[in-house]
Amino acid sequence: MSTPQDGHIELERAVNSIGVGRRHRQDYGDLAAMVESIRRNGLLQPITITLDGHLICGARRLAAIKLLGWKSVKVWVRSGVSDRLGQLLAEQDDNLLHKPLTQFEAAGLYRELKTLLAEDAARRQEATRFHAADDAGEDGPVKLTAPWDTTPGEAAVQAAQMVTGRDSHTTLERIGRLERLAADQSQPESVRTRAAEEVERIKAGGKVYPSHLRVNVELSLAELDQIVADPTQPAALRDQARAEAVQVRDAEREARAVELEELAQAALARVRAAKKTGRKPQRRPLTAVEDEGEPVPFPLTVFVAIWDDMGGWWQHHDPGEVGPALTEEQWSRFEQTVAGTIVFADTARAARRAQERSEHIA
């Protein structure tokens, strides 16, 4: 028997009385199959709403029955999820079990969950502190039971895990940053345009990390351009900033995103140093290789970033399609990269094992 805490079935709920409100899913996808299934078999799983008629689960089902012209529908009226965090968690569960969220829908849900989880954690910490102070006695401080053991600092990680099933908070934060930069009127037009382009690139299936790096490059270039255009700056500094920006833009045609960001950051750092000290520091060429033909050494963070970005890449490509499709030049570069990667891995593995042996002996 259901209780007020559980909810109840309402057999005839007016469809137009169900409030959808603000939801993170904006793209319902192709509803044709669902419409046909409901037309043929009826609504097998009731829509879930709150006591005041707010939709919790079943946005796609509701859209489908509206397309069918239904005036009323059987719903499950659920209590206990009237607060915004409860509604978000129910929406997130419903989404994970049905059509996946787009990356931008996931990022929006993540941001709100992160904020609410942090606020919830802060409230519980405050309650624990006051209860412990007020009620501690012979039996010790009061222990509060909470639905999540989350500190405010852990909210981002937990929110990401709840939305995507893994710790993807860095990627979700980057998506949010791109959206903010694209809409931020205080940013230079070049930055807003680049951010908007990268948002569309990701929506079309592009990866987030390279887009994040390209926007970082645009931000560096925008700062260099601002120095060039600032008449209060010394002429030598403006000339240096102009030269640095030109070389970064020249390298943009061939350098990978991760390399280009390194070059842009180095260029901006040199100009900032010159601005601060009033002296022009020695500038290294902004190219992906040294004049002698030796590759520029990158820091460990770049190595980690590259391999994080490439994780599981082979799962997204069909070798039977890629092999015949590549040109001779493309295939040659691929084989060279694979061969170089194997040699690098063997050498790095040997160095790792040598260190492990030395630590074991020590």
N, C-alpha and C positions, 0 to 999 in steps of 0.2 A: 504493500500500500504506500502510495507516495505521501510525503509530508510537505508542509510549506517550505522546508529547506530544499526539497527535491524539485518540486514543480508539478505541473499537471498537463494533460492533453486538452487542447481546446479544438473541438471538431470543426467549427465554422468561424474562422477568423477572416474578416474582410481584408483582402489583399492590400487595398489602398490605405489601410490603417497601420500597416507595418512600416516603421521608420527605418530607412537604411542608414541615414546619417553619414558621417565621414568615415570611410574605410580605406585601408591602405591598398587593397586590390582595386585597380582601375581598369585593368584589362581582363575581361571575363572569358576571352578566347571564343572559339567556335561553339555556339550553344546548340547547333542543329541536332547533334546526336542526343543531347540531353532532352531537347524538346520532343523529339520523336519517341524516346524512351518513356517520358512522362505521359505523352499522348496515348501510348500503347498500354502501359502497365500502371499508370497512375503514379502518385508521389509515394515512393516506397520508404523514404526517410523524411520524417517531418522537418520542417524548418524550425529553428530554435530562436525564441525571442525572450526578452526580459519581461518582467511584470508590467512595465509601462509601454510595451510594444516595440522596443528597439531590437533590431535584428542582431543576433549573435552569430549564428551559423546558418549558411545556406544562401548566400547572395546569388550564386549562379542558378540555384534551383528557383529562387524567387524571380529572377530575370526570365527564366524559361517559362514559368507559369504565367507571367505577364504577357509574354509573346503568344501564349495559348489563349489569352483572353479570360483566364479564370477570375472570378469575382471574389471567391472565398477559398480558403485552404485550411487543412489540418495543421496545427502548429503545436510545438512543445513549449510551454511557458515555463521558464526556468527562473527561480529566485536565487539569490546568493551571488549574482554577478552584475550587480547594479553599478558598482564602481568602475571607473575607466580602466584600471589595470586588469580587473577580472574580465571585462569585455575584450580587451586586447589579447589576453591569453587564450580565450575561447576562439577568437577570430584566427589567431596564429595556429592553434590546433587544427581547426577546420581547413585552413589553407594547406598545411603540411600533408593532410590526408587526401587532398584533392589536387586541383591544378596548381602547380608550383607558382610562387610569386616571381615576377620579374625582378632583376637586380635592383631596380630603383624602387619598386614596391617594397622589397625586403629591406632596403636601406631606410625607407620612411618608417616602417614598422619598428625596425631596430632602434632608431633614434628615440621614438616615443617610449618604447619599452625600457631603454637605458635610463631615460629621465625618471620614469615612474619607479623603476627598481631602485635607483639611487635614493629617490625621495622616501620610498618605503623602508629601505635599509636605515636611512638617517632617523626616521621616526622610531623604528624599533630599537636602535642604539640609544636614542634619547630616553625611550621608555625603560629600557634595561637599566640605564644609569640611575634614573630617579627611583625606580622600584627597588633596585639594589640598596640605595641609600635609605629609603623609607622603611623597608620591610626586613632588612637583614637582622637576624637574631641568632638564637642558638642553632637553628637549622641551616644557617648560611643565607646567602642572597637568593631572592626569588629567581627561578628559571622560567623564562618566557618561551613558549612554543611558537615558532614562526614558520610560515610556509617556505621561506628561502633563507639560507644561511649566507647572506650576501652583504658585503661591506660596500660602501659607495664606490670605492675604487675598483671593485670587481664587477660592477653593474654592466660595463661595456662587454666584457667577456661573456657573462651569462646571457645578456640580451642577444648577442650574436649566436650563441649556441642554441637558444630557444627558437630563433628565426630560421637558421640554416642548418642546425645540427652539428656545427663545428665552430671553432674559434676563428671566425672570419671578421672580427671587429675592425681590423686594420683596413681590409678591403671596403667594408661598409662605410667606415669613416671617410675613406678617400672618395667614394661615390658622393657622399653628402657634401664634401668640400668642393668637388667639381660643380655640383648644383648651386652651392652658395656663391661661388666665384662667378658663375655664369649670370646670376641674378643681381650681383652686387654692383650698384651704380657708382660706387666710390672707386671701383677698380678701373684701370685704363681700358679703353675699348678693345685693344688687342688682347688683353687677358680675358675679358668677358667673351670675346669671339672665339678664342682658342678653347676656353672651357666649354662653351656651348657645342663646339665641333666635337670635342672629346666625349661629351654626354651622348651625342647622336652616334658616335662611333661605337660606344659601349652598347647602346640600345640595338645596334645592328650586329652585335656579336663580338665586338672587340674586347680585348682584355683591359682590366682596370689599371694595372700597374704601369704599363707603358703610357697610358693616357695621363696618369698622375705625374709621371716624369716630364712629359711634354708640356704640361701646364706649369710645372716648376721652372722649366727652361723659359717659358714665356714671361713668367714673373721676374726672373733674373734680367731678361732682355728689357722688360718694361722699366726696371729700375735704372739700368744703364742708359736707356733712352731719356729718362727724366733728368739724369745728370747732364747728358748732352744738351738738352733743351734749357737748362738752368743758367741764365746769364750771370748769376752771382758766383758761379763756380769759376776757378782759374781756367784759362784757355787750355793749358797743358792737360789738366784733368779731363776736360771735356773731350779733347782730342783722343786721350787714352780710352775713355769710355766708348767713344765712337768706333775706334779701331777694334776694341774687344768685341763689341756688338756685331760688327761686320764679320769678324772671323767666326763667331759662334753661328751666325746665320749661314755662312759658307759651309761650315761643318755639318749643318742640319741636313744637307742633301744626302749625305752618305753615312753619318754616324748613327748607331743604334741609340734608342731613347736613353738607355742607362749611361752610355758613354757621353752623349750630348749633355745630359744634366750635369755630369761631373765637369765637363768643359765650361759650361755656363756658370756653375757655382765658383769654379776657380777664377774665371774672368771677373766675376762680380767681387770676389774676395780681394783680388789685386786692386781693383778700382777703389773699393772701400778703404783698403790699407793706405793707398795713395792719398785719398781724401782726408784720412785721419792724421797722417804724418806730414802731408805736404810734399812727400817724395814719391817718385815714380819707381816702384819695385821692378825687378827683373821679370819680364814676362816670358813664359814658355809658349811655344807655338801651340795654337788651339787646333790640333789635329789629332786623329785617333792613333797616329804612330809618330815616333821621333824622326828627326831628319835622317838618322843613320839607318832607318828601317826597322828599328827595334820597337815592339809594342810598348805603349805607355802602361806602367804598372798601375792597376786599380786597387783600392783598399778592399779588405775582406768583406765589408758591408755590400759592395757591389757584387761580389761573387755570390753571396747569400741571396741577394735580391734577384739575380738572374735565375738561380735555380729554384727559388720560390715561385717565380713567374712561370717557369717551365714545368712545374710539377704535374705529372700525369699527361703531358702533351700528346703522347702516343695514343691515348684513349679517344682523342678528338679527331683523328685522321685515319683514313682508310689506306693502308699501304698498297693495296691493289689498285687504288686510284692514283695515289701520289707517284708511285714508281714510273708508270708510263707517261704521266703528265709533265714531269720536270724536263727542262731542256738539258743538254749535255753540260752546259756551264753550271746550272743549278744543281744537277746531280753530283758533279765534281766537287762543288763547295760543300754539299751535304756530307759526302764521303770523307772529305778532308776534316770537317768538323768532328765527325764521329771518330775518326782515327786519332785526331789530336786529343779528343776527350778521353779516349781509352788510355792513351799514354799518360795524360795528366792524372787520371784516376789511379793508375798503377803507382805512379810516383808519390802521389799524396797518401795513398794507402800505406806504402812502405814507410813514409815519414811518420805516419800516425802510429803504426805498429812499433817503430823504433822508439818513439816517445813513451808508448805504453810500457815497453820492456824496461826502459831506463827508470821510469817511475816505480815499476814493480821492484827493481833491484834496490832503488833508494829506500 
